[in-house]
């Protein structure tokens, strides 16, 4: 039942910091400005404020806000409401100032609250303002009608005048008593709100313009580079992008007259064009045009003489950083990432030009390093980082910190040893590709909705019906895997706010959260052959390791303690071993550890990252690396590693599944193909570009269903922080 308030409760105002919450108007204000929030987050806020400092159970919130909702709808609604509330408050869930999460219990309000109970009529104007009316500007006809109604209810003219006086007095008092806005505090506002996707902002040296990549109104179209004045809506395109190509990663020249950008396509490389418009010319050709990389971000030194850029090491597929001397056009390699890793990217020069920061990606672990701009030994900055990904780096104006994007916008000190990594608390996540100029910070606020889809098969190479959505929420779900009896599915999802392991029925119903790490990544779940346990990887201790948990829940058990991390678990068919990938000796290889615990043993000696045993337990099939996802196999009992002859190359190391008769493979064209072991023949089952994501696919034990994760919706706008600190 909805809550029933007494007159004093209805006119209550809660104040905390620069915020105030009006019960009657159901409004949250910051420095006097109304924050746009839906009713559910506001009603949750009211419950928390009324019990400030006390633990509020989920059931208590459900009874007050969602009394008629079923469990699943309530869980989803509460999660969304809490997230929206935290965004409005600028609250960091890992280091909360306002709302604390009590795992498996509920929530607690932390910030000190001042409560004001106003007279019953003192806030009459609150409700009118909430409905979009201003009594001071009401027409005479509306005023006469309202006063006529008051007289009919026995309210005299003098009472009306007295009430109006109270309202005016209350508003006047509020205007003077309300805390003055902090004009020097950070202010977050949209920089672009165009249809389609806007990415990778770069602020001009004079701070007046921003260059960025934009798809145009259709989010699936290729990117082009655009420029707009900060504070104005209209943007103009820098160059016309050739057919089959896309342009992005813009970087201003130090004099502000030109823009460098990366063109992906047949003639991939770094280009330059006049900022006022004109023909683009190629500066440097690179080998990254056909690579499935997050980006080809590069940077130009403050003196305009050097370009730092990522490219493949000659003769290898690992990516290192190179320097291009724009005077001599000579290049040289300056970083040496581990072999079989994706390597290094996102180079960013410090403002004084003496240092270069960059991101290194090794076995699903991304870290920030810094080195002298001319090359040399790289120093790790984020050794205590627990994050999902790093997307974009930017130096603060004093060159003392680096801001990096990801699930949250974070900052790390460059000058101190052993620094703590802190969130930029007033910037809601996900926040990627930061760009800083003076006290302005531009970034991309991105959101992705990824869901698990299924394809039903009539036989191994014929589709029974069109693909359909199987497991969905407003957040992301991926990496689905069937139980041995085919009755249930385990998957990873961030629907609770963080990537955790979930279990549901085969039809996607009755989803239940299995792990509760809170704040760290858990993913790649796989069923044990007896259906009693789930193996997965998690960064609970800072480095990705393999864990096992009962399908009934409980405390996960850690199996590995690899210094360089362990990821992507897979069971042997007899349940005695768990395979995983780890980096040792500079290369990623497959190892196995007893499922009950014990010493790990090497499996591959060349390169390997993702493995599955054949149904008969004779061979271990595996992909070599993200750079070379070709499928190989090795006898389970030991022996030579061999390429599976004639098998198509997957688009991603985990985009394949093994059955008794062969392999299902999703190739780089978005084709689902079936490779037969006996004939080595290949049949195309279905073409669908939505197959092309970064998550694994799986097939049901009966061979009748294939599941995969696909991105159904994505949004990306540029945001601007004024008075960034």
N, C-alpha and C positions, 0 to 999 in steps of 0.2 A: 504494500500500500504506500502511496506517496506520503512523505512526511507532512505533518500538520504543525504549523508554527503558531505560537502566540503572537500578539501584536508586537511585543518587544523583540521577540526572536526574528520576526519578519523584517523589522527595521534595523537589524544588527549589521554592523560593519566591522570586518576584521582587517587590521592593518599589520603589515610585516615588511620591514625594510622600505623599499620604494613602492611597494604594492599595497593595494586595498581591494577588498572584496565586499560587494554589497549583496546581501541576501535577497532583498526585495527586487532589485534590478537584475539579479543573477549576472553580475558583471565583475570582471577582474580588470583593474586599472593599474597602470604603471606610470608614476609621475603624472597622474591625472588623465592619461590617455587610455581609452578603452582598448583592451586587447581582444582580438577576434578569436573566440573560442566557441565550440559547439556546446550544447547544454550538458551532455554527459560528462566531459571533463570538468565542467564547472560544478556539477553536482557531486562528483567525486571529491573535488577540492573542498566543498562545504563539509562533507563527512570528515575529512582529514582535519580541517580547521576546528571543528567542534570538539574533536578529541585530541587536540594538539599535545604531543609528547607521549601519547599512548599508542600501543599496538592495536591496529584495526584489522580484523580478519577479513579475508576475501568474502566470506559469507555475510558479514555485517554490511559490507559495501553492496553486495548483490541485493540484499534485502531492502536497502535504502534506494538504490539507483536502478536496478534491473530485476524487480521482483518476479516478473513473468518470463524471464529469459531462460532457455535451457543452458546446460553447463557449458557446451562448446561455444554457443553464441556469447555467453557471459564472459568466458575466458578471452575470446577475441576482442570483445568490446572493452573490457577493462584494460587489456594491454594497450589498445589504441588510445584510450582515454588518458592513461598514465603517461604515455609517450608524448601526446599532444600537450598535456599539462607541463611536463618537464621542458618541452621546447619553449613554451610561453614564458616559463620562469627562468630559462637559461640554466637549468639544473643539470649537473653531471651525475648520471646514475652510479658511476664508479666512486665518485667523491661527492655525495649529495650534500647540498646545503639546505634543501627544503623537504624533499620526499625520499625517505629511506625504504628500500625494499627489504622485507623480512622473508627470506626464502621459505617457500611452502606454507607461509602463514598469511601475510598480507603486507601492510605498509604502516609507516609511522611518520607524522609531521614533525620536523626537527626545529624549524626556525621560530624564535620567540614571537608571540602574537599578542597584539593589543586589541581588545574587544570593546566596541562602543555600542550601547543600546540606546537608539534614538527614540524620541516620542513617536507615538503611532502615526501622526500626520507629517512628521518632519521630513520624511523621505518620499512624500507623495510624488515629487517630481522625478524620483529615480525610476519608477515604473513607466512614467510618460516618456522619459528620455530613452529607456530601453526599447520602447515601441516606436521610436523615431519621431517624437513630438517635442516641441519646446513650448511650454506654457507662455513664455514671454512673447512668443510670436504667433499665438493662436488668433485666428480671425474673430471678429466680433460676433459673427453668427455662431461659431463653435462655442465661444465663451458663454453667449446667452443660452444656448442649448444645455450646456453643462450646468450653469447656475439654475436653470429651470428644473433640471433633474434633482439638484441638491434640495431645492425648496420642496419638491414633492416628497423627499425622504425626511422632511422636517428639519432641514438645516437652514437656519435663518441667514439673512444677508450679512449680518455682523459676524457670524461664525465663519462665513466664507472669506470675508476680508481678513479675519484673524488667521485663518489657515494659510491664505496667500502670504500674509506677512511672515508667518513662520517659515514658509518655503523660501522666501527671499532671504530671510535672515540666515537660514541654514546654508543656502548656497553661498552667500557672502562669506560666512564663517569658513566654509569648506575651501573657498578660494584662497583665503589668507592662511588657514591652518594646514592646508595640504602641503607636503614637502615640495620644495622647489625642484624642478628638473635639474639633473646634473648635465649641464650643457657641454661639459668636457668629457663626459663618459662615452664609451663606445656605442655607436648606433648602427644597427644592422637594417639594411633596406635592399629591395630588389634593384639590380642593375639592368637586367633584361628579363622580360617575361614573354618572349616570343613563343609561338607554337613551334614544335620540333624540339631539337636538342641543341643547347649552347654549351660549349666546353672551352677549356684552356685559355683563360683570360691573360692578357699581357697589357700592363698600363704603360702609356707613353712616358718618355723622360720628363715632359713638362707636366704630367699628371692630369691632362685635360681629356685624353682619349683612351679608349680601350680597344684592343684588337682581340678577336676571339674566333673560334671555329663554330660554324652553325650549319645545320642540315637544311635550313629553310623550313617552311611550314610542315613538310612531310618528314617525320623522324627517320624514315628508312632511306632517304636520299643521301647521296655522298656529301661530305662536309666541304664547305668553302670557307675562306677567310674573310671576315667582315671587320669594319671599324665603325665606332660610334663615339660621339662626344658624351662624356659622363654628364648625366643630367638631362640628356635629350633622348627621345625615343627612337628616332629613325637611324638605321644603320645602312651603310653602303658596302657593296662587295669590293674586295681589293682586286681580284683577278677573276677571269673566267677559267674554270677548271675544265681540262679536257675530258672528253667522254671516257668513262671507265676509270677515272682517277678521282682522288679526293685530296683536299688540302687542309692542313691543320697545324697545330703547334706553333702559332705565331710568336715571334720574338722581335722587339723593336731594336733598331740600330741605336747606338748611344746618342747620335745627333737627332733622332726622331724623324729623319727624312725617309727612312726605308723600313721595310718589314721583311724579316727572314721567315720562312715557313717550310714545312716538310710536305712534299707531294708524294703520295702513294699511288702507284700504278705502273705502267710499262716503263716510264722514265722516272723512277723513284729517286728522291734525293732532297737536298736542301736547296731552296730557291730564294731569290730576293726580288722585291718589287717596290717601286716608289709608293710611299704612304698616301700620296694624293692620287694614285691611280696610274696605270701604265703597264707595259709588258713586263712579264716576269722572266728572269733568266736563271739558269741553273748555276749554282755555286759548287756543288759537290754531289756526285752520284754515290748512292749507298746500296747495300745488298738487302735492305730491310723491307723492300716493297711487297714481297709476297709472304712475309712472316706474320703469323697470328700473334702479334704483340699488343700489349696494352697501348703503347704509344711509341713514337720515335722522337721523344722530346730532346731538344738540344739547347745550348745557351751560347750567347755571345759575350765575350769579356767586356768589362766596363770601358776599356780603351779602344774597343772596336777592332782589335787586331787578330783575335783568335776566336775560333768556334770550337766548343767542346761538344762531341756528338757520340752516340752509340753506333756500333757497327759490328758485324761478325769478324772474329779473328780469322785471318787468312788460313784456309785449310781446315777450319773448324766450324761449328755451328753455335758456339758460345759467344755471347756479345760482350765486348769490352768497350771502354771509353777511349776515344782518340781526340787529338788536338789538330786542328787545321789552322795553319798560318796563312792569313788572308793576303799577306804580301807576297810570299813565295809559293803559296798553294801547296805546300808540303804538309804531309800528315805523319803522325806518329802515335803509337799506342801508349797509353799511360796507366791502365789498370790491368790486373791479371786475375780475373775471377776464377773460381774453381771450374774444372772441366765438367761437362754435362749439366751445368746449371744454366738457367736462362741468362744470368750474368748481370751486367751493370747498366744502369739507365738513369734518367732524370738528373743530368748534371746541372748544377747551379753555381755560378760564380758569386763570391762574396762581393760587397760593394767596393771594397778596396782592391779587388782583383787578385788578392794574394792566395785565396783558398778556393777549393772546389768541393762542394758537397755532392753526393750521389747516392742512389739506391742500389743495393745488391740483392738479387733474388736467388736463393739456393734452397731447393727442396721445400717449396711452399713457405719459406721463411724469408721475409723481407726486412732489411735493416738499413740504417742510414750511416754512411761513412763520410769522412772529411779528409782531405789531403791538400798539399800545396798545389796551386793551380798549374804548375809546370810538370806535375807528376811526382812520384815518390811513394813512401809508405803511407797506406791508408789507415786511418784511426776509426775504430767503431764507436759510434755515439749511443746507439740504442740497444746496448747489450741486455737491458732489462725490459725490452719492449714486448708487450703482449698485444698484438693487433691483428686485424684481418688482412690488411693490405696497406701499402703505402702508395699514394697517388699524388705526386707533385711535391716539390720542395721549394722553399723561399727563405731567404735570409732576412732577419730583422734589420732595420736601418743601421743599428750600431754593430752589426756583424757578430753579436754575442750569442744569438740563438738562431735555430732553424725551425721554421714552421713546416709541418708536413701534413698532407691530407690523408683521408681514409674514412673509417667509420666515424671518427671524430677528428676535428682539427686539433693537432697537438703541437707542443713546442718542446725542444730539447736544447740544453745549454751546449755551446761549443767550447767555452773557456774552462769549464769545471770538469774534474774527473768524477766519474760515478754519478752523473746527474740523474735527478728524478725527471720522468717524463710527465708533463702536465697537459691537461686539456685546456683549450681555449673555451672556457665554460659558457660564454654568452653566444657562441656560434653553434647552432644545432647541426647534428650530423644526419646523414653522411655529408661530409664536406671535403672536396677534392680540388686539386690544382690551384693552390694558393698563389697569389701574386701580390707583392707589397711595393708601394711607392710612398715614401714619407709616412704619414699616419693613416694612409688608406690601405685597406686589405680587400682584394677581390678574390672570390673563390666560386666554385661550382657547387650548388646544392643539388644533389642528385638523388633519385629514388628509383628503385627497381622492384617490379613485381614479377617473380619467377615462380612457376608452378610445375607440378609433375603431371605429365600427360602419358597416355597409354595408346598403344596401337594393337588392335586385336588381329591375329593371323588365322586364316582358314587352313593353311598348311605352311610349311617352312618358307615359301617364296610368294605366297598370295595373301593379300590383305582382305580381312573379313569386312571391315567398315572403316570409315574415316577416323583419324585420331580424335581423342576426346580428353577433356581435362579430368584428372583423377584426384589429385590432392592439391588443394588451393587455400590461400588466405590472402590478406592484403599485403603480406610481406613476402619472404622468399622460402622456398622449399626445394630440395635437390638431393642427389645421390641416393636414390631409392634402391632398395634391395629386398627381394622376396624371401620369406621364411622357407625352410626346406619343404614344408608341406603345402606351400603356396597360399596359405590362408591369411597371412598378414604381411605387412610391408614396414620396414624400418627406413627412416630417412632423416636428413638433417634439415633444420628450419630455424630462422631467426624470428619466428612469430612471437616469442617471449621477450624479444628485445636483444637477445644474443643467440648465436648459433649453438643449438643444443641437439641432442638425439631424441627423436620421436618415433612412436609406433602407432600404427592404425590397422584397421581391417583391410582386406584386399580391395574392397570397393572404395577405400579412402575415408570411411566413417570411423567414429570413436577414436580420434587421435588423442594420444596421451604422451606427455613429456616424460622421457626416461632419465635424462641427466639434468643436473641443476648446478652447473659450475658457476654460472653468472659472471659475465664479463669476459670470458675467454672463448676461443673458438673450439668447437667439438664437431667432428664431421667424418665423412667416409665410413659409415657404419656397415658392418657385414655380419650375417647370421652364422652361428656355429652350426655344424652339420646335424647336431641333435636338437636344434631349435631352442636351446635353453639360454644361450648367451649371445651378446653382441660385442664384437670387437670394433674399435674405432680409434681415431687419433684425436688428441687434444693438447692444447698449450697450457694446461692448468699449472704447470711448474715453470712456465716461461719458454720452454722449447717443446716442440711437437713430439709427443711420445705415444706409444700404443697402450690402450686401456681395454679392459674387458668388464662388462657389467651384465648382471642377470636381466632377462627380459621382464622380470617382475619389479625391476628397479633396485635401489639400494646403493651402497657405496661402490664406485668403480674401483677396479684393481689395476694398478699400473704394471705393465709387463716389461717395458724397456727403459733403459736409462742411457741412451746414446747421447754423447756430448754434442753431436751435430744434429740431433733430432731424428725422429722416426715417424714415418707417415704412410698412409694408405694400406690399412691392414687387409689381409685376405686369408681365410682358413684353408688348411689342407682338407682333402675329402674325408680323411679318417678322424679329423678333429684334434690331432695330436700337435699340430704346428700352426703357427700364424706367420705368414710372410709379411714383410714390410720393406720399405725403401729407406735407405740412409746414406749419408755421404761419408765416405772414409777414403783417405788417401787422395782427396781432391776430386773424386768421381762418385756419382750416385749408383749404388748397386742394390740388389735384392738380398735380404738376409731372412732367416727364419728363427723363431724363438719358441720353445715348448709352451703350449697353451696353458699349462699349469705353472709355468715359471721355470727359469733356468738359464743356462748360457746360450747366447745367440750363435748361429753358425752362418757363414756366407753361402749364398746360392749361386749368384752370377759373379763373374770376374771381369766382365767388360763394362757394360752399362745396363741398368734396368731400373724402372720406376714403378710400374703397375703390373701386378701379376694375378693370374687366376689358374687354378689347377683344372685339368680336363676332367669331365665327369667320371672317367674310368680311373683317375688317379695316376696315370702313367706319365703325363707331361705337365710341366709348368709353362703356360703361355704368358708372355710378358711384352710390354712396350719398353723401348730402350730409353727414351727421354722426351721431354716436351719439344725438344728441337728435332728429334728423330723418333716419331711415334710408331715406326714400323713394328710389326708383330713378329716376335721370335719365340722359340721354345727350347726347353732343356729337359732331359729326362729327370723325373723326380728323384731317382736313385743316384743321380750324378752323371755327367757326361758332357759332350760338346754342345755348345749353344749354336743354334742354327736359325736362320731366317725362314719363316714359313713361306715356301715358294708360291708365288702367284697371288698371295693375299693382298688385297687393296690396303693402301696406307690410310690409317684413321686420321681424322681431322684433329684429334686430341688423344693423348696417351690413354685415356679412359673411355674412349668412344667405341668400344667393342665388347662383345660378350661371347662366351664359348658354350656350345651345346655338343651333344654326342656326335652329330653329323658334320659340324663345321663351326664357322665363326660368323656372327652378325657384326658388321662394321659400318660406321657412319664415316663417309669420306669427306674431303674438303669441299665438295660440291653440294653437300647436303643430301647425298643419296644414301639410303639404307641398303646395304648390299649383303648378300649371303654367299660365303665362300665354303665350298664342299671339300672336306678332307680327302674323299676317295678319288674324285675326278679333278680336283683343283680348279673346277669351274666357278664362275662368279655370276650371280644373278642379281639384278637391281630389283628390290622389293618395292621401294617407294622413294620418291623425291620430295623433300620438304625442307626449305631453308631454315625452318625453326629447329631442326635437329642440331644446328651448329651453336652449341653453348660450351661452357667450360666445365660441365659436370658429367659424371659418369652415366652410362645407360645400363640397364639390366633386363634379363628375360626371365619369365616365370618358369618354375620347374617343369610344368607341362608343355612348355614351348608355345603357348597360345597368346601370350601378351608380352609386349616390349614396353618398358617405361623409360622415360628420360625427363630432364628438366628443360624448360624453355622459358625465355623471357617474354612475358605477355604484355607488359607495359613498362615504359621507362620515361623519366622526366628529368630534365636538367636545365636549370636557370642560373644565370650569373647573379651573385650577391655582392654587396659592397658594405664594408665596415668603415665608418668614419670614426676618427679618433681611436684608431687601433693602438693597443698598448701591448 
